[in-house]
Amino acid sequence: MSADRPGTPPELTADPAAYIRHHVRTVPNWPAPGVMFRDITPLLSNPRVFRVLIDQFVHRYFSPRPDAIAGLDARGFIIGSVLAYELGVGFVPIRKKGKLPFTTVEESYELEYGSATVEMHTDAVKAGDRVVLIDDLIATGGTMMAGRRLLERLGAQVIEGAAIVDLPELGGSKRLRDSGLQLFTLVDFEGH
């Protein structure tokens, strides 16, 4: 249950986004003092909430379907692989550097707490593939921007970036939209 939304969850039929938001847990001061971490693991552990969550994305991308779903390491793998399965399309993992065994392309980026590099296999997508890029959360937007650059370097078209949670105060969603990426998020939280 969300630390900032105690009590009975909202009715599912009235507002699925409010229902999902209610089940995001807020962990204060993690991983650093002053940070309000938005934990999606309660969404995954409750089968009804998990189904509602996945259905929001399935309904969004059912028609027209993308050619593939690309998930960002690591929580984007959870949502992205299930979504790809439900849509009957392929799944592309975009991993942290050094985790993929075949020939890769890589992209470095800045994130909220430092810097990182992500990679994907060079044969993961084909030129012209229409891809949805998914993660659990948008903070500064660095991870999603790096994933988008990787996909586009291989000729894919990122038709939309998607996430469960947006933290608009950190500016990532604005940065991504300003770059021309269409975004779809289910809930947003003020603060970070």
Secondary structure, 3 states (H helix, E strand, C coil): CCCCCCCCCCCCCCCHHHHHHHCCEEEECCCCCCCEEEECHHHHHCHHHHHHHHHHHHHHHCCCCCCEEEEECCHHHHHHHHHHHHHCCEEEEEEECCCCCCCEEEEEEEECCEEEEEEEECCCCCCCCEEEEEEEEECCCHHHHHHHHHHHHCCCEEEEEEEEEECHHHCHHHHHHHCCCCEEEEEECCCC
